[in-house]
Amino acid sequence: MKAFEYAEPRTEVEALEMLADEAKNTEVLAGGTDLVGLMKKILVTPDRVVNIMEVPSLQVIEPQEDGTLVIGAAVTLDEVLAHPYLENYPAISDAILGINSMQLQSQGTLVGELCQRPRCWFFRNGQELLDRQGHVSEGDNRFHAIMGNSGPAKFVSSSRIGPALIAVDAQLRVIGPATDEEQWISATDFFVTPRHEEQRETVLLPGQLVTHVLLPALDSRYNATYEVRHGEGPDDPLAAAAVSLTIEGGVVQQARVVLGQVAPTPWISSAARDALVGRPVDHDTAEAAGQAAVAQATPLSQNGYKVDLAAVAVKRAVLRAAGIETGGF
């Protein structure tokens, strides 16, 4: 691991000042469940690491008068999971429970989970993330993208909670680079597909910091996440889906379907939404939504199996959101 400076700010302004030094290559440290491993492998080599876990304003879970819920960037996953105000957001709880590791849940943070780098094994073993030389197309691409993969980005977004936040229409508070700059970004717009190696997988610019997640007030619990996994450990799922439904009179009025582990960003399926709206939620409707979600999939040479798994994830997420038995394990 390369030697680095360690900074521990006590306010958001101090954190931005420590991140804004143009003479330093900086990284934000929260739980460290991803960053430390990247640094040990010399995949990320910061000159300065800025630990935000001691900033009091980032340690809060606060309900607002309008029914929204604000969660700070230093709040750990197990704290989110245990909080009673999260009862209307089962899609988020499902995703956290799916991580299935006491250590990762107690140390990792909600925002850190969103910002983790791709798990692509070519990238994690020192090769370029983007497939400009064909190492993914011609190599072992079993766990790579089946959607949004026409360009050199063939990895999958590693965030397991990102699809759930998009499904429930969450917002992210981003500050910086200047200490007086603040904006709210929808979770939908937070993830991007990088076009070059220097670009990350989110909209964050150097010197910017996500401070809080804002969950909108929900009148119902018609949302869920379903992951298709090959085991019960903390390994990433093979395919996943998060769904949020508005149901009136037994019929879906609005829907949002977001697939995970299938594309370089969480993948919003308008086709699956259209298959749901105006219909009652039953096994046939859920099946139709799953098939619609993967109709345009473009699997690589070794990951065609993920198409079927993604369809299953959507079907079972829809059923789970509606409170119907999924038939899965």
C-alpha positions as CSV (number, residue, x, y, z in Angstrom):
1,M,0.0,0.0,0.0
2,K,1.3,3.5,-0.9
3,A,2.0,5.8,2.0
4,F,-0.7,8.5,2.5
5,E,-1.9,11.4,4.7
6,Y,-4.8,10.7,7.0
7,A,-7.3,13.4,7.7
8,E,-10.2,13.3,10.1
9,P,-12.5,16.4,9.7
10,R,-15.1,17.3,12.3
11,T,-17.4,19.3,10.0
12,E,-18.6,19.1,6.4
13,V,-16.7,22.3,5.5
14,E,-13.5,20.8,6.9
15,A,-14.0,17.7,4.9
16,L,-14.4,19.7,1.7
17,E,-11.3,21.8,2.4
18,M,-9.3,18.6,2.9
19,L,-10.7,17.1,-0.4
20,A,-10.2,20.3,-2.4
21,D,-6.4,20.4,-2.3
22,E,-5.4,20.2,-6.0
23,A,-1.9,19.2,-5.1
24,K,-3.2,16.0,-3.5
25,N,-5.0,12.9,-4.9
26,T,-7.7,12.4,-2.3
27,E,-10.2,9.7,-1.4
28,V,-13.1,9.6,1.0
29,L,-13.0,7.0,3.7
30,A,-16.2,5.9,5.4
31,G,-16.5,2.2,6.4
32,G,-13.5,1.4,4.3
33,T,-14.9,-2.0,3.2
34,D,-14.1,-1.2,-0.4
35,L,-11.4,1.5,-0.4
36,V,-9.0,-0.4,1.9
37,G,-8.9,-3.4,-0.4
38,L,-8.4,-1.2,-3.5
39,M,-5.5,0.5,-1.8
40,K,-3.9,-2.7,-0.7
41,K,-3.9,-3.9,-4.4
42,I,-2.5,-0.5,-5.5
43,L,-5.6,0.0,-7.7
44,V,-6.3,3.3,-5.9
45,T,-3.3,5.3,-4.7
46,P,-4.4,8.4,-2.8
47,D,-2.0,11.0,-1.4
48,R,-4.6,11.8,1.3
49,V,-7.5,9.8,2.8
50,V,-10.3,11.8,4.4
51,N,-12.2,10.0,7.1
52,I,-15.8,11.4,7.3
53,M,-17.0,9.1,10.0
54,E,-16.4,11.6,12.8
55,V,-18.5,14.4,11.3
56,P,-21.6,14.6,13.5
57,S,-24.0,16.0,10.8
58,L,-23.3,12.8,8.8
59,Q,-24.2,10.4,11.6
60,V,-28.0,11.1,11.7
61,I,-31.2,9.4,10.7
62,E,-33.8,12.1,10.9
63,P,-37.5,12.1,10.0
64,Q,-38.7,15.4,8.6
65,E,-42.0,17.1,9.2
66,D,-43.1,16.3,5.6
67,G,-42.6,12.6,6.2
68,T,-39.3,12.3,4.3
69,L,-36.3,10.6,6.0
70,V,-32.7,11.9,5.9
71,I,-29.9,9.5,6.4
72,G,-26.3,10.7,6.8
73,A,-23.3,9.4,4.9
74,A,-21.7,8.0,8.0
75,V,-24.7,5.9,9.0
76,T,-23.8,2.2,8.8
77,L,-25.9,-0.4,7.1
78,D,-26.9,-2.1,10.3
79,E,-28.1,1.2,11.8
80,V,-30.2,1.7,8.7
81,L,-31.6,-1.8,9.0
82,A,-32.5,-1.4,12.6
83,H,-34.2,2.0,12.4
84,P,-38.1,1.9,12.8
85,Y,-38.6,4.6,10.2
86,L,-37.4,2.3,7.5
87,E,-40.4,0.0,7.8
88,N,-42.0,1.6,4.7
89,Y,-38.9,0.9,2.6
90,P,-38.6,-2.9,2.5
91,A,-36.7,-2.6,-0.9
92,I,-33.8,-1.0,1.0
93,S,-34.0,-3.5,3.9
94,D,-34.2,-6.4,1.5
95,A,-31.0,-5.2,-0.2
96,I,-29.1,-4.8,3.0
97,L,-30.2,-8.1,4.4
98,G,-29.0,-9.7,1.1
99,I,-25.4,-8.6,1.9
100,N,-25.6,-11.3,4.6
101,S,-22.4,-10.3,6.4
102,M,-22.4,-9.0,10.0
103,Q,-19.0,-7.4,9.4
104,L,-20.0,-5.6,6.2
105,Q,-23.3,-4.5,7.6
106,S,-21.8,-3.1,10.8
107,Q,-18.8,-1.4,9.1
108,G,-20.1,-0.4,5.7
109,T,-22.2,2.7,5.2
110,L,-25.2,3.4,3.0
111,V,-23.5,6.0,0.8
112,G,-20.3,4.0,0.7
113,E,-22.2,1.1,-0.7
114,L,-23.4,3.3,-3.5
115,C,-19.9,4.6,-4.3
116,Q,-18.0,1.3,-4.3
117,R,-16.0,0.5,-7.4
118,P,-17.0,-2.4,-9.8
119,R,-16.2,-5.9,-8.8
120,C,-15.1,-6.8,-12.3
121,W,-12.3,-9.3,-11.8
122,F,-10.2,-7.9,-14.6
123,F,-10.3,-4.5,-13.0
124,R,-9.6,-5.9,-9.5
125,N,-6.6,-7.7,-10.9
126,G,-5.0,-4.6,-12.3
127,Q,-6.4,-4.4,-15.9
128,E,-8.3,-1.5,-17.3
129,L,-11.9,-1.3,-16.3
130,L,-13.1,-0.5,-19.8
131,D,-12.9,-3.2,-22.4
132,R,-10.9,-1.4,-25.1
133,Q,-8.5,-4.3,-25.6
134,G,-11.1,-7.1,-25.7
135,H,-10.1,-8.7,-22.4
136,V,-13.7,-9.0,-21.3
137,S,-15.3,-9.7,-24.7
138,E,-12.8,-12.5,-25.3
139,G,-12.3,-13.6,-21.7
140,D,-14.3,-14.9,-18.8
141,N,-17.3,-12.7,-18.8
142,R,-19.7,-14.8,-16.8
143,F,-20.6,-12.1,-14.4
144,H,-20.6,-9.1,-16.7
145,A,-23.3,-7.0,-18.3
146,I,-26.2,-8.2,-20.4
147,M,-27.6,-4.7,-20.9
148,G,-26.0,-1.4,-21.7
149,N,-22.8,-3.2,-22.9
150,S,-22.5,-2.1,-26.5
151,G,-19.5,0.1,-25.6
152,P,-16.3,-0.7,-23.7
153,A,-18.1,-0.6,-20.3
154,K,-19.1,-4.3,-19.8
155,F,-18.8,-4.4,-16.0
156,V,-21.9,-4.4,-13.8
157,S,-22.7,-1.7,-11.2
158,S,-21.7,-3.2,-7.9
159,S,-24.2,-1.4,-5.7
160,R,-26.9,-3.6,-4.3
161,I,-28.8,-0.8,-2.7
162,G,-28.7,1.6,-5.7
163,P,-31.6,-0.1,-7.5
164,A,-33.7,0.2,-4.3
165,L,-33.0,3.9,-3.9
166,I,-33.9,4.5,-7.5
167,A,-37.1,2.5,-7.2
168,V,-38.3,4.6,-4.3
169,D,-37.1,7.8,-5.9
170,A,-34.5,8.8,-3.3
171,Q,-32.4,12.0,-3.6
172,L,-28.7,12.5,-2.7
173,R,-27.3,15.7,-1.2
174,V,-24.0,16.5,-2.8
175,I,-21.7,19.3,-1.6
176,G,-18.5,20.8,-3.1
177,P,-16.1,21.3,-4.6
178,A,-16.5,24.8,-3.1
179,T,-17.6,25.0,0.5
180,D,-20.8,26.9,-0.4
181,E,-21.9,24.6,-3.2
182,E,-24.8,22.2,-2.5
183,Q,-27.2,20.3,-4.8
184,W,-29.7,17.5,-4.6
185,I,-29.3,14.7,-7.2
186,S,-31.8,12.0,-7.8
187,A,-30.6,8.5,-7.3
188,T,-31.6,7.8,-10.9
189,D,-29.0,10.4,-12.1
190,F,-26.3,9.5,-9.7
191,F,-24.9,6.5,-11.6
192,V,-23.2,6.9,-14.9
193,T,-21.3,4.8,-17.4
194,P,-17.7,6.0,-17.6
195,R,-16.3,6.9,-21.0
196,H,-12.6,6.9,-20.1
197,E,-10.5,5.4,-17.3
198,E,-10.2,8.6,-15.3
199,Q,-14.0,8.8,-15.0
200,R,-15.7,7.1,-12.1
201,E,-19.1,5.3,-12.1
202,T,-21.0,8.2,-10.5
203,V,-21.5,11.9,-11.3
204,L,-19.3,13.0,-8.4
205,L,-16.5,15.3,-9.4
206,P,-13.1,15.6,-7.6
207,G,-13.7,17.4,-4.3
208,Q,-17.4,16.6,-4.1
209,L,-19.0,14.6,-1.2
210,V,-22.3,12.9,-0.8
211,T,-23.5,13.9,2.7
212,H,-27.1,12.6,3.0
213,V,-29.7,10.4,1.4
214,L,-33.3,11.7,1.3
215,L,-36.0,9.1,1.2
216,P,-39.4,10.4,0.1
217,A,-42.5,9.9,2.2
218,L,-44.3,6.7,1.2
219,D,-47.9,5.9,1.8
220,S,-47.5,2.2,1.4
221,R,-45.0,-0.6,1.6
222,Y,-45.4,-1.8,-2.0
223,N,-41.7,-2.0,-2.7
224,A,-39.2,-4.8,-2.6
225,T,-35.8,-6.1,-3.7
226,Y,-35.2,-9.6,-4.9
227,E,-31.7,-11.0,-5.5
228,V,-30.8,-14.3,-7.3
229,R,-27.8,-15.6,-5.6
230,H,-25.6,-18.7,-5.8
231,G,-25.1,-18.9,-2.1
232,E,-26.0,-17.4,1.3
233,G,-22.7,-15.5,1.9
234,P,-21.9,-11.9,1.1
235,D,-21.0,-12.5,-2.5
236,D,-22.7,-10.3,-5.1
237,P,-25.9,-11.7,-6.6
238,L,-26.0,-12.9,-10.1
239,A,-29.0,-10.7,-10.9
240,A,-31.3,-8.5,-8.9
241,A,-34.3,-6.3,-9.2
242,A,-36.0,-3.6,-7.1
243,V,-39.6,-2.7,-7.6
244,S,-41.9,0.1,-6.3
245,L,-45.6,-0.1,-7.0
246,T,-48.7,2.2,-6.6
247,I,-51.7,-0.1,-6.4
248,E,-55.3,1.2,-6.2
249,G,-58.3,-1.0,-6.4
250,G,-56.1,-4.0,-6.9
251,V,-54.6,-2.5,-10.1
252,V,-51.1,-1.1,-10.6
253,Q,-51.4,2.6,-11.3
254,Q,-47.6,3.4,-11.3
255,A,-44.5,1.2,-11.2
256,R,-40.8,1.5,-11.3
257,V,-38.6,-1.6,-12.0
258,V,-34.8,-1.3,-11.6
259,L,-32.5,-4.2,-12.3
260,G,-29.2,-4.7,-10.6
261,Q,-26.0,-6.7,-11.5
262,V,-26.9,-6.6,-15.2
263,A,-25.5,-3.3,-16.6
264,P,-22.8,-0.7,-15.8
265,T,-25.5,1.3,-14.0
266,P,-28.7,0.2,-12.2
267,W,-31.0,-0.5,-15.2
268,I,-34.5,1.1,-15.2
269,S,-36.9,-1.0,-17.3
270,S,-39.7,1.0,-18.9
271,A,-40.8,-2.1,-20.7
272,A,-41.4,-3.9,-17.4
273,R,-43.2,-0.8,-16.0
274,D,-45.5,-0.8,-19.0
275,A,-46.2,-4.5,-18.5
276,L,-47.4,-3.8,-15.0
277,V,-49.4,-0.5,-15.2
278,G,-53.1,-1.1,-15.6
279,R,-53.0,-4.7,-14.6
280,P,-53.7,-6.6,-11.3
281,V,-50.6,-8.0,-9.7
282,D,-50.6,-11.8,-10.0
283,H,-48.1,-14.4,-11.2
284,D,-49.0,-13.9,-14.8
285,T,-48.5,-10.1,-14.6
286,A,-45.2,-10.6,-12.8
287,E,-44.0,-13.1,-15.3
288,A,-44.9,-10.7,-18.1
289,A,-42.9,-7.9,-16.4
290,G,-39.9,-10.2,-16.0
291,Q,-39.9,-11.2,-19.7
292,A,-40.4,-7.6,-20.8
293,A,-37.4,-6.5,-18.7
294,V,-35.0,-8.7,-20.5
295,A,-36.5,-8.7,-24.0
296,Q,-33.7,-6.4,-25.3
297,A,-30.8,-8.0,-23.4
298,T,-27.5,-8.5,-25.3
299,P,-25.6,-11.2,-23.4
300,L,-21.9,-11.7,-23.9
301,S,-20.3,-15.1,-24.8
302,Q,-20.6,-16.7,-21.4
303,N,-23.3,-14.9,-19.5
304,G,-26.5,-15.7,-21.3
305,Y,-27.8,-17.5,-18.2
306,K,-28.2,-14.1,-16.6
307,V,-31.0,-13.2,-18.9
308,D,-33.3,-15.9,-17.3
309,L,-32.1,-15.0,-13.8
310,A,-32.8,-11.3,-14.3
311,A,-36.4,-12.1,-15.5
312,V,-36.9,-14.2,-12.4
313,A,-35.5,-11.4,-10.2
314,V,-38.1,-9.0,-11.7
315,K,-41.0,-11.4,-11.4
316,R,-40.2,-12.2,-7.7
317,A,-39.5,-8.6,-6.8
318,V,-43.0,-7.6,-8.2
319,L,-44.7,-10.4,-6.2
320,R,-42.8,-9.6,-3.1
321,A,-43.6,-5.9,-3.4
322,A,-47.3,-6.8,-3.7
323,G,-47.1,-9.2,-0.7
324,I,-47.6,-12.3,-2.8
325,E,-45.6,-15.5,-2.2
326,T,-42.7,-15.7,-4.6
327,G,-42.2,-19.4,-4.7
328,G,-38.4,-18.8,-4.2
329,F,-36.1,-19.8,-1.4
